Amino acid sequence: MTTHILRAITHICSICECSAADFLELYNNHNTVSTGSLAEQALATVTMCQKLLAGNGDRYYRLPELLRGMLIDAPHSNGKRFVSIAIKLAYDRGKIVPLALAWADKFLIPLLAAATSQ
């Protein structure tokens, strides 16, 4: 695993208040839980948390759409698995809003800023 991925896992775990071992146990366990199943569970979680997410973000963030887009439009199945596990861990620990806000601040906003500056 690259250092970028390990840093991302560490960041998620700091938000979710879990260990990297918790994350990696789910991530590496392809035989028990498929990526498709994890993604379906994560999408259901986002739908279930729609009002909570929509009510806790800046009106421009559209947190439910951000999380859905990261799941549905992930360019690779490993990315889809990564996002699904992060959403699961965040939800299980009551940290779904902080996770979505962190992704908006650390991922979405810089990406949009870079795209508009070109």
VOBA-1610 file (N, C-alpha, C; in pm, whole numbers, padded with zeros to 5 digits, always signed):
BEGIN
Met+00084-00116+00000Met+00000+00000+00000Met+00090+00124+00000Thr+00052+00224-00078Thr+00133+00345-00089Thr+00119+00433+00035Thr+00213+00525+00051Thr+00204+00615+00166Thr+00084+00709+00155His+00042+00742+00032His-00077+00826+00015His-00201+00755+00070Ile-00213+00627+00040Ile-00329+00550+00089Ile-00322+00537+00241Leu-00205+00510+00294Leu-00191+00496+00440Leu-00222+00628+00510Arg-00182+00740+00451Arg-00217+00871+00509Arg-00368+00894+00505Ala-00430+00855+00394Ala-00575+00871+00384Ala-00647+00785+00488Ile-00600+00663+00507Ile-00659+00575+00608Ile-00641+00635+00748Thr-00523+00687+00775Thr-00496+00749+00905Thr-00589+00869+00926His-00609+00949+00823His-00698+01065+00833His-00842+01021+00862Ile-00889+00921+00789Ile-01025+00871+00812Ile-01039+00817+00953Cys-00940+00743+00997Cys-00945+00684+01132Cys-00942+00791+01240Ser-00874+00900+01215Ser-00874+01008+01314Ser-01011+01073+01323Ile-01080+01083+01213Ile-01216+01140+01212Ile-01314+01042+01278Cys-01303+00916+01242Cys-01398+00814+01289Cys-01365+00759+01427Glu-01250+00798+01479Glu-01204+00750+01610Glu-01198+00597+01613Cys-01127+00544+01513Cys-01105+00400+01505Cys-00958+00377+01472Ser-00918+00253+01473Ser-00778+00223+01441Ser-00764+00189+01293Ala-00643+00204+01244Ala-00614+00164+01107Ala-00640+00015+01089Ala-00619-00062+01195Ala-00645-00206+01189Ala-00793-00233+01163Asp-00883-00152+01223Asp-01027-00167+01197Asp-01057-00147+01049Phe-00998-00041+00993Phe-01020-00010+00852Phe-00964-00121+00763Leu-00839-00156+00788Leu-00772-00255+00703Leu-00834-00394+00713Glu-00889-00427+00827Glu-00957-00557+00842Glu-01073-00567+00743Leu-01152-00461+00732Leu-01262-00459+00636Leu-01211-00448+00492Tyr-01112-00363+00472Tyr-01061-00339+00337Tyr-01001-00466+00276Asn-00925-00538+00354Asn-00855-00656+00303Asn-00940-00782+00301Asn-01059-00777+00355Asn-01143-00895+00368Asn-01238-00909+00248His-01183-00921+00128His-01262-00932+00005His-01344-01062+00000Asn-01296-01165+00064Asn-01364-01295+00057Asn-01494-01298+00135Thr-01504-01221+00241Thr-01624-01223+00325Thr-01727-01120+00281Val-01680-00998+00250Val-01771-00890+00213Val-01726-00832+00079Ser-01812-00843-00020Ser-01777-00793-00154Ser-01783-00641-00158Thr-01712-00584-00252Thr-01714-00439-00272Thr-01854-00393-00309Gly-01922-00469-00392Gly-02059-00434-00431Gly-02152-00427-00311Ser-02140-00523-00222Ser-02223-00525-00102Ser-02191-00407-00012Leu-02063-00377+00006Leu-02024-00261+00087Leu-02078-00131+00026Ala-02069-00119-00105Ala-02116+00002-00172Ala-02267+00018-00157Glu-02341-00092-00170Glu-02487-00087-00151Glu-02521-00043-00009Gln-02449-00097+00089Gln-02472-00059+00229Gln-02439+00089+00251Ala-02331+00135+00191Ala-02291+00274+00206Ala-02393+00368+00142Leu-02442+00333+00024Leu-02546+00416-00040Leu-02672+00420+00044Ala-02710+00307+00102Ala-02826+00303+00191Ala-02803+00391+00314Thr-02682+00390+00365Thr-02648+00474+00480Thr-02660+00621+00445Val-02608+00659+00330Val-02616+00799+00287Val-02763+00840+00272Thr-02844+00755+00214Thr-02987+00784+00199Thr-03053+00799+00336Met-03020+00710+00427Met-03077+00713+00561Met-03035+00841+00635Cys-02915+00890+00608Cys-02861+01009+00676Cys-02880+01137+00595Gln-02961+01131+00493Gln-02981+01245+00402Gln-03010+01375+00476Lys-03107+01375+00564Lys-03145+01499+00634Lys-03034+01546+00727Leu-02973+01453+00796Leu-02863+01487+00887Leu-02749+01551+00809Leu-02712+01491+00697Leu-02603+01544+00614Leu-02639+01679+00553Ala-02760+01690+00502Ala-02802+01813+00436Ala-02814+01928+00535Gly-02848+01897+00659Gly-02866+02001+00759Gly-02739+02045+00828Asn-02629+01976+00804Asn-02506+02007+00876Asn-02395+02060+00788Gly-02421+02079+00665Gly-02316+02129+00576Gly-02349+02269+00528Asp-02250+02334+00479Asp-02270+02461+00412Asp-02365+02434+00295Arg-02450+02527+00265Arg-02550+02504+00160Arg-02489+02472+00025Tyr-02362+02506+00007Tyr-02297+02480-00121Tyr-02235+02340-00128Tyr-02216+02278-00013Tyr-02147+02149-00013Tyr-02232+02035-00067Arg-02359+02031-00032Arg-02447+01921-00074Arg-02382+01787-00038Leu-02364+01767+00091Leu-02292+01651+00143Leu-02348+01517+00098Pro-02481+01497+00095Pro-02531+01367+00047Pro-02487+01338-00097Glu-02492+01441-00182Glu-02453+01423-00321Glu-02302+01397-00334Leu-02225+01460-00248Leu-02081+01437-00248Leu-02051+01290-00218Leu-02109+01237-00112Leu-02084+01098-00075Leu-02135+01001-00182Arg-02256+01027-00234Arg-02309+00940-00341Arg-02218+00942-00463Gly-02174+01060-00500Gly-02087+01073-00617Gly-01955+01000-00598Met-01900+01009-00477Met-01774+00938-00451Met-01792+00787-00460Leu-01910+00739-00424Leu-01939+00595-00433Leu-01969+00553-00576Ile-02059+00622-00639Ile-02108+00582-00771Ile-02003+00604-00879Asp-01930+00715-00869Asp-01835+00753-00974Asp-01690+00718-00943Ala-01669+00634-00844Ala-01531+00594-00812Ala-01469+00531-00937Pro-01351+00575-00976Pro-01291+00525-01100Pro-01239+00381-01091His-01231+00327-00971His-01179+00192-00954His-01252+00125-00838Ser-01264-00005-00843Ser-01334-00078-00736Ser-01264-00062-00600Asn-01132-00047-00600Asn-01062-00025-00473Asn-01102+00108-00410Gly-01121+00209-00492Gly-01168+00338-00442Gly-01309+00329-00388Lys-01393+00254-00458Lys-01531+00234-00412Lys-01531+00161-00277Arg-01445+00063-00264Arg-01435-00012-00137Arg-01385+00081-00026Phe-01285+00161-00057Phe-01228+00255+00039Phe-01335+00351+00092Val-01409+00415+00002Val-01513+00510+00041Val-01624+00439+00118Ser-01664+00320+00073Ser-01771+00245+00140Ser-01734+00213+00284Ile-01611+00170+00305Ile-01567+00136+00441Ile-01559+00260+00528Ala-01510+00369+00472Ala-01504+00494+00547Ala-01643+00537+00592Ile-01741+00529+00502Ile-01878+00566+00536Ile-01933+00473+00644Lys-01907+00343+00631Lys-01955+00247+00731Lys-01897+00277+00868Leu-01765+00294+00875Leu-01700+00321+01003Leu-01749+00453+01063Ala-01763+00555+00978Ala-01811+00685+01026Ala-01953+00674+01080Tyr-02039+00606+01009Tyr-02178+00592+01055Tyr-02184+00513+01186Asp-02111+00403+01194Asp-02112+00320+01314Asp-02067+00396+01438Arg-01985+00499+01418Arg-01931+00575+01531Arg-01993+00714+01545Gly-02100+00740+01469Gly-02167+00869+01476Gly-02086+00984+01419Lys-02004+00956+01318Lys-01914+01055+01261Lys-01937+01079+01112Ile-02056+01049+01062Ile-02083+01062+00919Ile-02072+01208+00872Val-02122+01301+00951Val-02114+01442+00912Val-01970+01492+00916Pro-01894+01467+01024Pro-01754+01511+01021Pro-01674+01451+00905Leu-01702+01325+00870Leu-01633+01264+00756Leu-01667+01338+00627Ala-01795+01361+00603Ala-01837+01429+00480Ala-01780+01571+00474Leu-01782+01642+00585Leu-01728+01778+00587Leu-01576+01777+00562Ala-01507+01681+00620Ala-01362+01671+00598Ala-01333+01644+00451Trp-01409+01554+00389Trp-01387+01526+00248Trp-01418+01648+00162Ala-01521+01723+00199Ala-01552+01845+00124Ala-01438+01946+00137Asp-01388+01963+00258Asp-01281+02061+00282Asp-01146+02019+00225Lys-01112+01892+00238Lys-00978+01845+00200Lys-00970+01791+00057Phe-01085+01761-00002Phe-01086+01697-00134Phe-01163+01781-00236Leu-01289+01805-00208Leu-01376+01870-00306Leu-01335+02015-00331Ile-01321+02094-00226Ile-01291+02237-00244Ile-01156+02257-00315Pro-01048+02189-00273Pro-00922+02206-00347Pro-00931+02158-00494Leu-01007+02052-00517Leu-01024+02004-00653Leu-01097+02107-00739Leu-01203+02164-00685Leu-01278+02266-00759Leu-01192+02391-00780Ala-01115+02429-00680Ala-01029+02547-00694Ala-00925+02525-00803Ala-00868+02406-00807Ala-00768+02376-00911Ala-00831+02375-01049Ala-00953+02324-01059Ala-01022+02316-01189Ala-01058+02455-01241Thr-01096+02545-01151Thr-01137+02678-01197Thr-01018+02770-01223Ser-00901+02735-01172Ser-00784+02821-01193Ser-00714+02790-01326Gln-00756+02687-01394Gln-00690+02651-01520Gln-00751+02719-01637
//
